[in-house]
Amino acid sequence: MAIHQRAGQIANQTDLVNIPKLMSHYYSITPNMDDVQQRVTFGTSGHRGCAFNGSFNQQHIWAITQAVVDYRQSVNINGPLILGIDTHALSYAAYLSAIEVLAANKVTVHIQQNDGFTPTPVVSHGVICANREANITGAPLSDGLIITPSHNPPQDGGIKYNPPHGGPAEGNITAWIESRANDYLRQALAGVQKLAYAEALASGYVNAIDLVTPYVADLENVIDMQAIANAKLRIGVDPLGGSGIFYWAPIAARYGLDITLVNDKVDPSFSFMPLDKDGKIRMDCSSPYAMAGLLAHKESFDLCLGNDPDYDRHGIVCPGTGLMDPNHYLAVAIDYLLTHRPDWSDSLAIGKTLVSSALIDKICAFHGKKLLEVPVGFKWFVDGLAEATIAFGGEESAGAAFLRRDGTTWCTDKDGFILGLLAAEILAVTGKTPGQRHQELVKQFGQSFYKRIDSPISLENKAKFALLNAETLNATVLAGEAIENVLTHAPGNNAAIGGIKVTTANGWFAARPSGTEALFKIYGESFISEQHLAEIIKDAQALIDKALNA
C-alpha cells in the first residue's frame, strides 16, 4: 500500500471527525439486524464498530451489557465488576450506557473516582488482585468490562469482557455473549433491564474508588523501579491522548523518576495526532507515522515511551535508533527477563504468537527455555499467565505481559505500562538502550527481515481458509528453500490458527483471514535478506491464491 502524502503530519481540520454528529448517531440509530455489519460481532478484542454505520450504538451496549450480566449469572460470578474506559468519544457514552444496565441488574460496579479513565491493564490487575483475596476469604469473584476500540480511529467504539481470570474472554464465552446480545437486539431489547443514569448512580451499586494508587504502588513488584530511579534516567512519554495519561505523575512521584509528558492533550477528536501511513488518525504506537510527535523528542531523553488509548500496547523510542519494531523489542525484553529474574522457575515457558519473529525461537533455544507458540490473540496466554506457567506472553502487534519479579501473576492482559518501564529497567541495569541491545542480538543470532501485508479477498474465498493444509497447498519449495513444515494448528497448544503457516530453514510465512474485514493477512520473515523476504511474500501470495481458487 502506498504511503499517504501527509503521513506523519499533524491532522488538519478536515481530517477530524464531527464529534456532535457522532454522538447523535450513537443515541439515534437503531441497528438493522438484517445487515450483518450492524450485528454484535466479537473478534479477538471484543465488539468494535462505529456509530455512523450502525455498528456501535447505544442499543448495542445495552444488549451486550445485559448479555454479560446473563453470562455472569449463568456461571455464578457475583463479585464487583471493574469498568474500564479509554478516551475515545464513544467510550464515555458507552460507559454511561453500561452503567445503566449493570445497576439495573444489581451488579456492583467499581469505577475510577471522578469518572476517570481506567486502562485495560489496570482492570486486569485489579481483577487478579481482587480474586486473589477472594480465594482466601471466600468472597465472590470479580470480573471486568473495558470500553475501548484500542488504537482504532476516533470515530470507533469498542467493548470487551474479561472474566475472573482477568484476561480476554475465551471464544466460547464471547460467542455466548455475542449470540445473546444479538437476540436482545432482534427482540427490540425486550428483557434488557436499565435505569436512567441518575437513578443508576443513586442505586448504591456504582462505587467510585481509587484504582490508580493500588496499581502504581504494586509496580515495584513487577519492575525494578529502584534501578530506574538510581540511574537518573530522563524519560519522555507520549500517552497519545490515552487512558494512562494521569498515571505517569503518580508513578514519577512514588518512585522518584524523571518523567516528562511531551504531550498532555486529551481530545476525543485526537486532533494532535500525526496521520498514520494511510492518512487516517490512528493511535498506533508501533507506527513511525503515528508516533512522529514522540520521535521528534528522541534525542532529548534517554528513552521515550508511547502507548495506545487503552494502554495495552507499547512503543519504545531510543535515541539514535528511533522507534523499535515490536518484534525486535519483544526479543530484547524476553532475553533480558530470562537473565534478570532470578526468582523465576526454570520450568517457565515463553509464549509468542505464531506470526511473531523467529528471533524469539532462537533466544529461547539459546537459554534452554520452552517456547509456547500459539495462534494470534492474547487470549491464548491467559491461562499460562494466570497459573504462572508462562513467564512472558507477547504479540507482534506490540502487546505483551509478564510475571511479577517473584514469579507470580501480575496481570493476564497486555500491559503497556510495564513493557515501557521494562525498557527503562533494561537501560538502567545494562547501560544499553533496548535498541542497542537488539543490535547485539542481531550479531549473535542473525538479522531478520519481517513484513505484514493485507490483501483484499472475496467472502467466498475467505471462508475457504479453513480448508487450507499441506495437501491443498501442494507445494515443496518456498523462495528457493525446501518447505519443512506446513502448519494449520499452533505447535504450542494445537489450537487451530485459522489459516496456515509454512516454514523453511531460513524463513516462513503465515496467512490468515481478517476477523472483521474482507481481507487476508500475510506475515513473512527471512533471515537471509530483504530480497529473500520479498520472494517469500510473492510466493506466499501465489500459493494462497492457487490453493483458494483450486
Secondary structure, 3 states (H helix, E strand, C coil): CCCCCCCCCECCHHHCCCHHHHHHHHHHCCCCCCCHHHCCCEECCEEEEEHHHCCCCHHHHHHHHHHHHHHHHHCCCCCCEEEEECCCHHHHHHHHHHHHHHHHCCCCEEEEHHHCCECHHHHHHHHHHHHHHHHHHCCCCCEEEEECCCCCCCCEEEEEEECCCCCCCCHHHHHHHHHHHHHHHHCCCCCCCCCCHHHHHHCCCEEEECCHHHHHHHHHHCCCHHHHHHHCCEEEEECCCCCCHHHHHHHHHHHCCEEEECCCCCCCCCCCCECCCCCCCCCCCCCCCCCHHHHCCCCCCCEEEEECCCCCCEEEEECCCEECCHHHHHHHHHHHHHHCCCCCCCCCEEEEECCCCCHHHHHHHHHCCCEEEECCCHHHHHHHHHCCCEEEEEECCCEEEECCCCCCCCCCCCCHHHHHHHHHHHHHHHCCCHHHHHHHHHHHHCCCEEEEEEEECCHHHHHHHHHCCHHHHCCCEECCEECCEEEEECCCCCCEEEEEEEECCCEEEEEEECCCCCEEEEEEEECCCHHHHHHHHHHHHHHHHHHHHC
